[in-house]
């Protein structure tokens, strides 16, 4: 009798662990989200490009390609690739220039994609959304509950998911990974 009870307890323990592991895996899967990055002032130092504002006003897209990185891109790329391997999606959500023409919008979009291809070429972005200046970023993306890194406080405030400033991008991503 004692032997049967011990055997039943072991079976119950195994089943409990199995259920726990299934629940834990399900929770981890549900926690997967898209991690979005603004570009200008977040990962690309647009505002440090000499004469960036007059250039933008003259519909010169070169500041978008000339901007230096604001984070260690090799570290960022490794983390983003790790996060993708773990099931997270990676996206860009950025704005076009203020008061821009349709022709300039195309130039800016191409310049931003060129910057990404140059500086983060090992990252295959799941989403790249580049929209009109001032558009609420939460309305531009597929995962409204994702994470946003953005240098502008109003963008972080209107975001539906978690939003972070640019101060600790790498450290925050390490915690998620």
N, C-alpha and C positions, 0 to 999 in steps of 0.2 A: 504494500500500500504506500509506504513512504517513498519507495523507488518511483512509483507512478506519479506521485505528487511532485517530486523533484524534476522528473522528466517533463511534466506539464508546466511547471514553473520556468524551466529552461526554454520551452517552446513559447510561452507567453513573453519571456524576456526577449527572445529573438524577434517575435512579431512586433513587440513594442519598439525595439530598435529600428526595425524595418519601417514601421509607420513614422517614427521620428525622422529617419533619414529621408523618407519620401516627402514629409512635410517641410523639412529644412531645405531640401532641394527645390521644392515648389516655391518657398519663400524667396530663395536666392534668385530663381528665375523671374519671379514677379518684381524683384528689386532692380532688374536690368532696365536701363533707361538710356536715353540719348544725352550726350554731353555736348553742349553747344558752346562755341566761341565766337564772340565778336572779333573783328579784326583790328580796326583802327583804334589805337590806344590800348588795346588788350594784348594782342600777340604781335602786331606790327606797329612800329613807332612812327606813324604817319606825321605826327605833329612835330617831330624833330627834323623832318626833311626841310632843307632851306627853301624858303619862299613857298611853302606848301599851299597856303591859302590863295595867294595871287595866281599860282599855277592852276589850282582847281577852278577858280573864277574864270580863267582863260581856257577852260576845258582841256587842260593838259593832264593826262592820266599818269604821268611819270612818277609823282609822289607815291602812288600806290605800289608801284614796282620797286621804287628806290628805298622804301621804308626799311629800316633795320629791324631785326627781331627784338622783342621786349623780354623774351624768355629764352632759356637755353633750349634751342630747338632739338638738339640730339636727344636730350633727356625727355622733352615733351613728346617727340615722335615715339620713343621706346614705350613710354607710358600709354600713349594712345593706342599703339598696336597691341599692347598687353590687355588693355581694357576691351578692345574689340575681340581679342581671342577669348576673353571671359564673357562675351555676350552683349557688351554695351555697344551702342552705336555712337558715332562721332559726327558732329555737324558744325557747320559754319552758318551763322546768321548775322548778316552785315548790311549796312546801308550804302546806297549810292550817294553821290555828292548832292548837297542841298541845291535846289533850284536848277537841276540839270536838264539838258535836252535829251531826247531819245538817243541821238547819235553818241553823245557823251556817256550815257548810261551803258551803252555797249562797250565803249572803250574802258570804262571803269570796271565793269564786270570781267572783261578779259584780263585787265591788269591784276585784279585781285586773284583770279584763278592762276595767272602766271606766278604771282607771289607764292601762293600755296604750293604749286608744282615745283618751284625753285627751292623753297625753304622747308617744306614738309613732304617731299616727294615719296617717302616710304609710307605715308598715311593714305589709305583709300577712304575718303570721306563718304559716309552714308548719305549725307544731305549737305548741299550747299545752297543756301537761300540768300540772295542779294536783292534787296528791295528798296523801294523809294524811301528817301530820307524821312524820318519821323514816323514810319509805319510801326505800330506796336509789334515788337519782335515775337511776342507770344502768338500773334495771328499769322506769322509767316512760317511756322515750323510744323512738323508732323507730330511731335511728341510734346504737347503743351505742359506736361509734368516733368520734363527733363530738367537738367541742370544747365544754368547759363553762367558763363564768365564774361563780364562786361565792365568796362571802365566807367560807364555812365550810370549814376544812381537812379535816375528816372526809369531807365530800362530794367534795372534790377527790381525796382519797386513794382512795376506792372507785370513782371514775369509771374506765371502761375506756379511753377515748381520752385526749386531752390535756386538762388542766384548769389553769386559771389563776385567781389571786386577782383582786381588783378594782383593783389599783394601776395597771395600764397597759392598760386595756381598749381605748381608742382607738388607742394605738400598736400593739398586737398586731393589731387588726383592719386597720389600714393595711398591715401587713406581709402579711396574708393576701390583701387586696384587690389 
